[in-house]
């Protein structure tokens, strides 16, 4: 699942599996990781995203809720201005809330081969029943694997 307002790009996430095999040094408590092989070409697939529908059967205004967890990028270094973003939206609505989680730029970076914490408060007044995390390497190609672990929306 990607941001519903972006139907022009193919998803660079080529598969999604759940596995207990993950890179060493995991700092959390989870047993399984969501493993996402990625092939972003930069010429058709500009981003890679995975998402889910919340277990609740209705939409919720998520403003003030926190998203926590860990992410690991197994692949080459990212170009400047690569972002990992959080999207929330309602299944019947084509509007979405975009929120930056991590960004690669001068002085700060999304570091491959390292478990990175996610801890972001959602700032949105939109009701949503879906959430996605999307990697966008600034229009450049990137091939690797993303591991998501212990991702929680605190309060749901």
C-alpha positions, 0 to 999 in steps of 0.5 A: 500500500502506498499513498493513495494520492500517488498512483503514477509510480510503481511500488519498488517493494517487490515482496513482503515476508515475516521472518525471524531471521534479521540482522544482528544487534536488534535492540527491541523485544520482537521475535519477527521482522517484516522483511521487504526486498526493494528495487527502486529503479528511479525510472518508474518506481520512485519509492517503496512502501508497505502498509496495513489497515488498522484492526479497528473497523472504523477510522480514527483521528490519529493526531497525537498518537505515536508510532514507534519501532525500529527499521534496518536498511540492508543495502548501499548508502542513500543519496542526499534527501532520501526520506522514510515517511509515514502516510495515514489515510482512510480507505474511502478517501484519496487524501492522505497525511504525509509525515517525515520519519527519517531523512538523509541530508548533510549532517544527518542520515539514514544509515544502512546496516544499523538499527534505527529507532522510529518514534514519531507523533502523528500530527494530523486532524484527518481520520484514518484507518490505514498506515504506510511507511514509504522509502523515497531515495530522491528519485535515485535507484536503490536496491536492498532490503528493509526490516521493520520491527516492533512497529506500534501505533500507541493508543490504538 
